[in-house]
Amino acid sequence: MTIALQYCNITVNDVDESLPFYRDGLGLDVVNDVANGPYRWLSLGVPDQDGLAITLSVPHAGRSQQDGDALQELLAKGSLPFLVFGVDDLDATYERVLALGAEVLQEPIDQAWGPRDCAFRDPSGNTVRLNQK
């Protein structure tokens, strides 16, 4: 059996507001831009990883009002699971994301358990960690 992650969803308050963080800061490519009624989502691909993508969508997209409200509340609290990206050049990626005005949670440091990493909040408050590959 072969299994591979195809995409994962990242809940954001505003797709357009979050796009520069993920595209310009992290270097992801827009591979799909989909409108569905009043909602829209973007799929962003990881260069050189055919088929792997993340999807940015708002809390109420494709959900009931009650579920969307609950998800929005968790997003506002910063309580959604964090994301970890491995990058080839941590310091250069850190500087690109910093230049976009992202909130820094942790500057690049060598962790006692191994990786050199840093952490930001995306424009919606999601925690995003970057690890040096």
Stockholm file with secondary structure:
# STOCKHOLM 1.0

chainA/1-133         MTIALQYCNITVNDVDESLPFYRDGLGLDVVNDVANGPYRWLSLGVPDQDGLAITLSVPHAGRSQQDGDALQELLAKGSLPFLVFGVDDLDATYERVLALGAEVLQEPIDQAWGPRDCAFRDPSGNTVRLNQK
#=GR chainA/1-133 SS CCCCCCEEEEECSCHHHHHHIIIIITCCEEEEEEEETTEEEEEEECTTSTTCEEEEECTTTTSCHHHHHHHHHHHHHTCSCCEEEEESCHHHHHHHHHHTTCEEEEEEEECTTSCEEEEEECTTSCEEEEEEC
#=GC SS_cons         CCCCCCEEEEECSCHHHHHHIIIIITCCEEEEEEEETTEEEEEEECTTSTTCEEEEECTTTTSCHHHHHHHHHHHHHTCSCCEEEEESCHHHHHHHHHHTTCEEEEEEEECTTSCEEEEEECTTSCEEEEEEC
//
